[in-house]
Amino acid sequence: MEKSDEKKLSKGKGADLSKEIIGLQEDLEIQRRVAFAAGIFQGDVTVRTLFDSLAEGVIIIDTTTTIVLVNTRVEELFGYQKEEIIGRPLNILIPPRFHAAHQKHLKEYFKRLRIRPMGLGRELAGCHKDGHEFPVEISLSHIETIHGSLAMAFVADITLRKEAEKNLLSRIEELDAFAHTVAHDLKGSLTTMIGYSELLNQSGGALEKQIILESLDEICQTGRKMSKVIDALLLLSSVRMEDVIVTPLDMPSIISEAISRLSHECKKYEAEITLAEDFPEALGYAPWVEEVWYNYISNAITHGGTPPKIHMGGAKG
């Protein structure tokens, strides 16, 4: 081997040794910071108990964004054991697509330490050990120590809240559509009533008796229709989910009540309605089931031929 080759080999070994030394120094420094943080929060039994009993996950990092301490709740949220993440970069708990932006925000935070919520106006997510993401809410705080600043992140899993918000938005959309339909029906009925009323008022009694009677009948029918819509609204608004008690249904009695409410329509259209001798056993909430039958019978009377012949029964599903 030539001397030049020996020098190159020696330099290479020296560079590798330097890297190893630097790596050991960095590891020792991390261990020192970890031990120091543990001493602050776990030296006292009361503090340690409080730290591990918090409902929120607590992650403590240093200015290099290295995790120096976590509580038990963090293990539950992210699926790691403490020893798997202490001394590791914080990015291990953050979805990869947020790494760059998150590092920038943390650097800015350490420049101006303060207590504040994190990610105002943005969706935040944590990354579980198995790779799945979950929505989180994070608040930041800090402490000053003789070895520098430490940041504390208080992490809460808000999956259930997000699901509740999603369900609420869905219900709001349904209610908006329902309100639009109800308003349309009521407005149409009012327009009909106003039209016939104005006709009668402006005629000054000069209309034929038959036309007057038909106009009054139309006003009455429209008024009944509006009353039915309002009754349905009142039923809906008065019933909460905890009030809904499912019981065996007396179906013939429920149908008879719905038919009695439609007595005027039955008479007008000369409807023939028959019921089966037996109905299969069924469970439900009687007021709502009555409304279903009411609508079925009303539609059958209106669109069931002349005269409408309606037979109602049931079969086991």
Number of C-alpha atoms within 10 A of each C-alpha: 5 6 8 9 10 11 11 11 12 12 12 12 12 12 12 12 12 12 12 12 12 12 12 12 12 12 13 12 13 20 15 14 22 20 14 18 21 15 12 12 18 18 12 11 10 10 13 16 13 13 19 18 13 13 15 20 23 23 20 24 26 23 15 14 19 20 25 27 25 24 22 18 20 23 18 12 19 21 15 17 14 15 11 10 18 21 20 16 16 21 18 16 20 17 17 11 8 12 14 10 9 16 15 10 13 16 13 11 18 17 10 8 17 13 13 13 13 17 13 10 6 7 10 18 20 22 20 19 15 9 12 11 16 16 16 18 20 20 15 19 16 18 12 10 11 6 11 10 15 23 24 21 22 21 21 19 19 15 14 10 11 13 11 12 12 12 12 12 12 12 12 12 12 12 12 12 12 12 13 11 12 16 13 12 15 18 13 14 19 15 13 15 20 13 14 18 16 10 15 17 11 11 12 8 11 10 13 9 10 9 11 17 12 12 18 16 13 16 20 13 16 19 17 15 15 19 13 15 16 14 13 15 13 11 14 12 9 9 11 9 6 6 9 13 10 11 11 11 17 14 21 16 12 17 20 15 15 21 19 12 14 17 11 13 17 20 10 10 15 14 21 13 15 11 14 10 8 11 16 12 12 13 13 13 14 19 14 14 16 19 19 14 19 22 13 13 24 18 11 17 24 15 11 15 12 11 15 17 14 15 12 15 13 13 8 7 4
